[in-house]
Amino acid sequence: MKGRTKKGSVLLTLLIVIFIISTMLALVFSTILFLQRKIVNQIKQLDAKLITEAGIDECLYKLQNGQLIYYTYDEEFSNGKYKIRYMEFEDTFTIECTGFILNDENVISKYRATVRGEIIDERYVIKKYIRGF
């Protein structure tokens, strides 16, 4: 009977150790998945920011070269798009741009920025950059 008790206690100890190891592995894998999702969301947010800044750059380029026709327009860009809104009053201007990361037609991430400046000798000079969300 003593031999069976020893074998039973060894088996029970082994099962407890296996349970503890499997629980630790499950925690490690769930942490890895959480961090991976967090990093992917940060990358999408950065992409939206870069698309927004590209929209502002393109608008400034069009302004400097006299190519800006519309005060509001959308443009497809890489894996998203941006919306530009341009306003001018006397010798000041404002450019508002919102960049979107899209999954088909659904917005996954967006970022908004505003640029304000002055028009000096037909040149557009940025005075203030306001970061958005």
N, C-alpha and C positions, 0 to 999 in steps of 0.2 A: 504494500500500500504506500510505503514511503517513496518508492521509485516513481509511482504515478503522480504523487503530489509534487515531487521535484520537476517532473516533466511538464506538469500542468502549470507550475509557477514560471518555468522558463518560457513556455508558450505564451502565457499571459504577459510577461515582461516584454517579449518580442513583439507582441501585438500592440502594446502601449507605445513602444519605441517607433514602430512603423506608423502608428497613428500620429504621433508627434511630428515625425519627419514629413509625412504627407500634408499635415496642416501647415507646416512651415513653408513647404513648396507651393501650396495653394496661395498663401499670403504673398510670397515673392512674385508669383505670376500675376496675381491681381494688381500688385503695385506696379509691375512693369506695364501692364495694359493701361492703367490709369495714367502713368507718366507718358506713355506713347500718345494717348488721346490728347493730353494737355499740350504736348509738343506740336502735334498736328494742328491744333487750334491756334497756337502761337504763330506757326508758319502761315496759316491762312490770314491771320490778322496782319502779319508783316506784308504779305502779298497785297492785301487791300490797301495798306499804307503806300506801298511802292506804286501801285496803279494810280492812287490819288495824286501822288507827286508827279507822276508822268503826265497826268492830265493837266496839272498846273503848268508844267514845263511846256507842253504843247500849246496851251492857251497863250502863254507869254511869247512863245516863238511866233505864233500867228499874229499877235498884237504888234510885235516889233516889225514884222514884215508886211503889215497891212492886209493880212489874209483872213482875219476874223470877220465873218459875215453875220453870224447869229450870236445873240447874247445868251442863249441857252441851247445846249446840244449834248447829245449822248454819243459815245464812241466805244466800239468794241475793242477790247485789249486783252490779248493773251487768254487767260482763263477767267476773265471777268469783263467788266466795263466800267466806265466812269461817266459821271454827269457833271457838266460845267455850267456854271451860271456866272456871267460877267456883268458888272455894273460900272458905270462911269458917271461921275458928277464933277463938273468943272475940271480941276486939275488933279483929281484923285480917282482911283479905281479900286475895285474889289473883285476878286475871283474866288468863288466858292466851288469846291470840287468834292465829290463823293465817289469813292472807289468801291466797287462791289466784287466779291468773289462769288461766282455762280456755279451751281450744280444743276445743269440743264437750265431751268427757269427759276429755280429757288436760290435765294440769297443766303449764302453760308456765312459770310463775314463782310463787314463794311467799315470804312474809315472816312472821316470827313476832315477837311482842312480849309482854311480861309487865308487868303493873301490880300493884304492891303498895301497900297503904295501911292506914289505921286507920278504925275506925268510931267517930266522936265525936258523941254526942248524935243518933244515928240518921242521921248524915250520913257519906257515904263520902269520905274525904280521901286523895288520892293522895300517897304519900311517895316512891315509887321507880318509875321507868320503865326497864325493861330492854329494849334493842333486840335483836332476833334476827337471823336470817339471811334 
